[in-house]
Amino acid sequence: MIKASYEVLQPANSQSFLVRKFDKLAFDAPYHFHEEYELTCVINGSGKRYVGSHMEDFNQGDLVLLGPNLPHCWKLESNEQTLRTASAVVIQFNDAFLGEEFFNKFELQLIKKLFQKAGCGVSFYGETSREINQMLLGLVEEKSNFRILIGLLEILHRLASSEEYNLLDQHRIIAERSITERERINPVFAYLVENFRKHVSLDKAASIANMTPNAFCKYFKKVTRKTFMETIIEYRLNYAIQQLVQTDKPISEISYESGFGDVSHFYKMFKAKMNLSPLNYRKRFVRNLAGDKKLSA
């Protein structure tokens, strides 16, 4: 049974928080959660990012702050170059690493508000992402523990002051659940993340949640505000869109790779969501991309 793994983090050398640079191992972790905040910046790589019930493409420069116990994972595209060059910088810490009351001080109220937003997962973009990317790379190379600490506070202050961000799990589907509910729903999303491109069984999902299929369907809709099938289709369509714009694979191949057993059903679901057929969506994307290149030339 696939579960949302609970991860226990152990800072090295008596440090109060972790700063690490990873190669593709950073992306091998399953859908998991831990009690610490996590700031992740993708230096190289692209694929799909999963945070709570939210799924989105990620690319080089992806910068995300996650709150405690918010399940997450990054899945790389399965091409040789991406797998060879992928890397990320990750910082993990708890809100009491400088003392229980440290972030309650008036001067740090912006960071305190940032921590509250992190319960949804926060994705930063634009100049904020570019600036923090460089700061993180510098932090990885820094030898002085004192300067690393000051650097982390500066990064948190910069993020807290930024307006270049999006909340990921906007309805706080995972963040606002009780511990008992998270223990029930997290493994279900872990099952979806790992299996939506294959056969997904309602009975299996219900058994993971320790419920009957009928009770599970009602529970899932109550928690996520979507039916179980709507969520599966959303995951599959999101994956299909990525394949349409990033590969030249035939539509039928993308349909099957995304988890749709029937191509006509894929066309129907895609058009209902995007108001375009998959082929026309790809053509429009290529035209827009060509137009952007002309404007920047």
Secondary structure, DSSP 8 states (H G I E B T S, - for coil): ----EE-----STT-SSEEEEESGGGG---SEE-SSEEEEEEEE--EEEEETTEEEEE-TT-EEEE-TT--EEEEE-S-HHHHHH-EEEEEEE-TTTT-TTGGGSGGGHHHHHHHHHTTT-EEE-HHHHHHHHHHHHHHHH---HHHHHHHHHHHHHHHHH---EEESSTT-TTTTS-HHHHHHHHHHHHHHHHHTTS---HHHHHHHTTS-HHHHHHHHHHHHSS-HHHHHHHHHHHHHHHHHHH----HHHHHHHTT-S-HHHHHHHHHHHHSS-HHHHHHHHHHHHHHHHHHH-
